[in-house]
Amino acid sequence: MNAEKKVYNSLIQLDNGSNYEVVESITVIELLLTENIVDDNTFITFHFPDGLECKIKKNKISAFYEYDD
């Protein structure tokens, strides 16, 4: 008997309403966004499931959440 493994994906939503699926966990995203050492105008590198990267300013992210596939 094989147990089906649940896959969790993270989504970030920008202040303009755009949504991006990224491989970073919610825990990592929360640490990056709440860390006071990282300035609001700093670009944070996120990784897409296909391996490509996206750099987004910290202050442009309005929401982040996790969903199961």
N, C-alpha and C positions, 0 to 999 in steps of 0.2 A: 504494500500500500504506500503510495507516494502522497505526501502532504503537499498541497499547493501552497507555494510561497507567495505571500502578498508583497506587491511592489508598491512602495510609497514614492511619490514624486513631489517635488517642491515647486511652487509657483510664486513668482514675484509680480506684483502689480505696480506700475509706475503711476505718477500723478496725472498722466495724460490718459489713463485707462488701458494702456497696453499691458498684456500679460505675457510672461515668458516662463517656460518650464526649464528648470535648472537642476543639476545633479547635486548641488550643495544641500545639506540637510537643514531643516528648520533651526536646529540648534546652532549651527555655524552661521546661518544668516542672521539670527537674533544677536549673536555675539558681535558680528561685524557692524550691525546697525546701532547697537547700544553702547559700543565701546567709545569712550570719550577721546581716546587717542587718535581715532580716525576722524578727520575733519569732515564736515558736511559736504564740502565741495570736492572731496577726494573720489576718484573713480575706483570702484570695486570690481574686480574681475570675477565673473560668473561663468560657469561652463554648461553648455547645452548637452543633452544626451548623445548627440552625434559627435561630440568631441570639440566642437568649435567654442570660441570664447566670446564673451560680450562684456564690455566695460561700461558700467552705469554709475552715475554720480550717486553717492549715498543719500543725498537729500531729495532725490527724484523717486525713491521707493516709498510708496504709500501703504502697501500691505504685502504680506507674505503668508503663505499657508501651505499645508500638506494635504494631499489627497491620495487615496489608494486606487490602483489601476485594476 
